[in-house]
Amino acid sequence: MANPRPPRLSPTGLAEAPAPRVPPARRKLTIGLMVAVPVLLLAIAWFDGGEEALHPIAEPVVLPEQGQ
Protein backbone atom coordinates (compact mmCIF):
# COMPACT_ATOMS: atom_id res chain seq x y z
CA MET A 1 0.00 0.00 0.00
CA ALA A 2 1.37 3.42 -0.95
CA ASN A 3 1.90 6.09 1.68
CA PRO A 4 -0.57 8.98 0.96
CA ARG A 5 1.37 11.57 2.98
CA PRO A 6 3.68 13.98 1.15
CA PRO A 7 7.36 13.13 1.71
CA ARG A 8 8.18 16.41 3.49
CA LEU A 9 5.79 15.51 6.32
CA SER A 10 7.68 12.34 7.09
CA PRO A 11 10.47 12.58 9.69
CA THR A 12 13.17 11.71 7.17
CA GLY A 13 11.84 14.08 4.51
CA LEU A 14 12.00 17.21 6.65
CA ALA A 15 15.73 17.70 6.18
CA GLU A 16 15.52 17.14 2.43
CA ALA A 17 12.76 19.59 1.53
CA PRO A 18 13.31 23.27 2.40
CA ALA A 19 10.63 25.17 4.24
CA PRO A 20 8.26 27.12 1.99
CA ARG A 21 9.34 30.74 1.49
CA VAL A 22 7.21 33.55 2.84
CA PRO A 23 6.02 35.83 0.03
CA PRO A 24 7.74 39.25 0.04
CA ALA A 25 4.40 41.06 0.32
CA ARG A 26 3.49 39.17 3.50
CA ARG A 27 6.96 39.76 4.95
CA LYS A 28 6.68 43.51 4.28
CA LEU A 29 3.20 43.57 5.83
CA THR A 30 4.44 41.74 8.93
CA ILE A 31 7.42 44.07 9.37
CA GLY A 32 5.20 47.09 8.74
CA LEU A 33 2.74 45.99 11.40
CA MET A 34 5.55 45.23 13.87
CA VAL A 35 6.76 48.82 13.42
CA ALA A 36 3.37 50.55 13.11
CA VAL A 37 1.69 49.08 16.20
CA PRO A 38 4.31 50.24 18.75
CA VAL A 39 4.55 53.65 17.05
CA LEU A 40 0.76 54.01 17.21
CA LEU A 41 0.69 52.99 20.89
CA LEU A 42 3.47 55.45 21.73
CA ALA A 43 1.65 58.24 19.86
CA ILE A 44 -1.58 57.55 21.77
CA ALA A 45 0.31 57.45 25.09
CA TRP A 46 2.08 60.73 24.28
CA PHE A 47 -1.14 62.46 23.23
CA ASP A 48 -3.31 61.18 26.09
CA GLY A 49 -0.72 60.86 28.85
CA GLY A 50 0.12 64.52 29.44
CA GLU A 51 0.42 65.94 32.93
CA GLU A 52 -2.65 67.46 34.49
CA ALA A 53 -2.43 70.66 36.49
CA LEU A 54 -2.55 70.26 40.26
CA HIS A 55 -5.65 71.63 41.95
CA PRO A 56 -5.64 72.73 45.58
CA ILE A 57 -7.85 70.77 47.95
CA ALA A 58 -10.26 73.22 49.54
CA GLU A 59 -12.07 71.11 52.11
CA PRO A 60 -12.31 71.64 55.83
CA VAL A 61 -10.47 68.96 57.79
CA VAL A 62 -11.62 67.96 61.27
CA LEU A 63 -8.63 67.56 63.61
CA PRO A 64 -8.78 66.00 67.08
CA GLU A 65 -8.54 68.50 69.92
CA GLN A 66 -5.16 69.00 71.55
CA GLY A 67 -4.98 67.80 75.18
CA GLN A 68 -3.17 69.90 77.80
Residue frames as qw, qx, qy, qz and C-alpha x, y, z in Angstrom:
[[0.000, 0.890, 0.455, 0.000, 0.00, 0.00, 0.00],
 [0.412, 0.479, -0.018, 0.775, 1.37, 3.42, -0.95],
 [0.300, -0.459, -0.444, 0.709, 1.90, 6.09, 1.68],
 [0.183, 0.810, 0.470, 0.298, -0.57, 8.98, 0.96],
 [0.314, -0.870, -0.064, 0.374, 1.37, 11.57, 2.98],
 [0.466, 0.846, -0.211, 0.150, 3.68, 13.98, 1.15],
 [0.821, 0.086, -0.348, 0.445, 7.36, 13.13, 1.71],
 [0.181, 0.506, -0.314, 0.783, 8.18, 16.41, 3.49],
 [0.628, -0.542, 0.082, -0.553, 5.79, 15.51, 6.32],
 [0.943, -0.142, -0.276, 0.120, 7.68, 12.34, 7.09],
 [0.564, -0.778, 0.155, 0.228, 10.47, 12.58, 9.69],
 [0.679, -0.156, 0.413, 0.587, 13.17, 11.71, 7.17],
 [0.407, 0.612, 0.442, 0.515, 11.84, 14.08, 4.51],
 [0.187, -0.951, -0.191, 0.154, 12.00, 17.21, 6.65],
 [0.450, -0.611, 0.327, 0.563, 15.73, 17.70, 6.18],
 [0.481, 0.151, 0.635, 0.585, 15.52, 17.14, 2.43],
 [0.130, 0.724, 0.504, 0.453, 12.76, 19.59, 1.53],
 [0.195, 0.088, -0.245, 0.946, 13.31, 23.27, 2.40],
 [0.085, 0.568, 0.625, -0.528, 10.63, 25.17, 4.24],
 [0.316, 0.719, 0.497, 0.369, 8.26, 27.12, 1.99],
 [0.303, 0.066, -0.067, 0.948, 9.34, 30.74, 1.49],
 [0.052, 0.706, 0.507, -0.492, 7.21, 33.55, 2.84],
 [0.417, 0.699, 0.373, 0.446, 6.02, 35.83, 0.03],
 [0.362, 0.114, -0.135, 0.915, 7.74, 39.25, 0.04],
 [0.280, -0.531, -0.233, -0.765, 4.40, 41.06, 0.32],
 [0.737, -0.563, -0.361, -0.103, 3.49, 39.17, 3.50],
 [0.688, -0.161, -0.268, 0.655, 6.96, 39.76, 4.95],
 [0.140, 0.309, 0.014, 0.941, 6.68, 43.51, 4.28],
 [0.504, -0.582, -0.311, -0.558, 3.20, 43.57, 5.83],
 [0.790, -0.438, -0.376, 0.205, 4.44, 41.74, 8.93],
 [0.530, -0.041, -0.180, 0.828, 7.42, 44.07, 9.37],
 [0.074, -0.445, -0.175, -0.875, 5.20, 47.09, 8.74],
 [0.632, -0.606, -0.345, -0.337, 2.74, 45.99, 11.40],
 [0.765, -0.329, -0.330, 0.446, 5.55, 45.23, 13.87],
 [0.337, 0.080, -0.077, 0.935, 6.76, 48.82, 13.42],
 [0.216, -0.459, -0.298, -0.809, 3.37, 50.55, 13.11],
 [0.624, -0.579, -0.511, -0.122, 1.69, 49.08, 16.20],
 [0.584, -0.411, -0.324, 0.620, 4.31, 50.24, 18.75],
 [0.183, 0.120, 0.110, 0.969, 4.55, 53.65, 17.05],
 [0.362, -0.527, -0.451, -0.623, 0.76, 54.01, 17.21],
 [0.652, -0.574, -0.475, 0.143, 0.69, 52.99, 20.89],
 [0.492, -0.226, -0.172, 0.823, 3.47, 55.45, 21.73],
 [0.005, -0.303, -0.260, -0.917, 1.65, 58.24, 19.86],
 [0.510, -0.609, -0.479, -0.373, -1.58, 57.55, 21.77],
 [0.662, -0.485, -0.381, 0.426, 0.31, 57.45, 25.09],
 [0.357, -0.021, -0.021, 0.933, 2.08, 60.73, 24.28],
 [0.176, -0.416, -0.347, -0.822, -1.14, 62.46, 23.23],
 [0.623, -0.571, -0.399, -0.356, -3.31, 61.18, 26.09],
 [0.774, -0.349, -0.391, 0.356, -0.72, 60.86, 28.85],
 [0.227, 0.593, -0.156, 0.757, 0.12, 64.52, 29.44],
 [0.268, -0.173, -0.652, 0.688, 0.42, 65.94, 32.93],
 [0.214, -0.764, -0.511, -0.331, -2.65, 67.46, 34.49],
 [0.030, 0.579, -0.278, 0.766, -2.43, 70.66, 36.49],
 [0.332, -0.225, -0.790, 0.465, -2.55, 70.26, 40.26],
 [0.320, -0.649, -0.285, -0.629, -5.65, 71.63, 41.95],
 [0.033, -0.296, 0.651, -0.698, -5.64, 72.73, 45.58],
 [0.378, -0.414, -0.828, -0.010, -7.85, 70.77, 47.95],
 [0.162, -0.311, 0.176, -0.920, -10.26, 73.22, 49.54],
 [0.669, -0.429, -0.552, -0.255, -12.07, 71.11, 52.11],
 [0.390, -0.684, 0.388, -0.480, -12.31, 71.64, 55.83],
 [0.643, 0.116, -0.739, 0.163, -10.47, 68.96, 57.79],
 [0.674, -0.666, -0.013, -0.320, -11.62, 67.96, 61.27],
 [0.429, 0.423, -0.679, 0.420, -8.63, 67.56, 63.61],
 [0.652, -0.499, -0.550, 0.155, -8.78, 66.00, 67.08],
 [0.230, -0.933, 0.058, -0.270, -8.54, 68.50, 69.92],
 [0.468, 0.448, -0.580, 0.494, -5.16, 69.00, 71.55],
 [0.710, -0.598, -0.366, 0.059, -4.98, 67.80, 75.18],
 [0.023, 0.850, -0.316, 0.421, -3.17, 69.90, 77.80]]
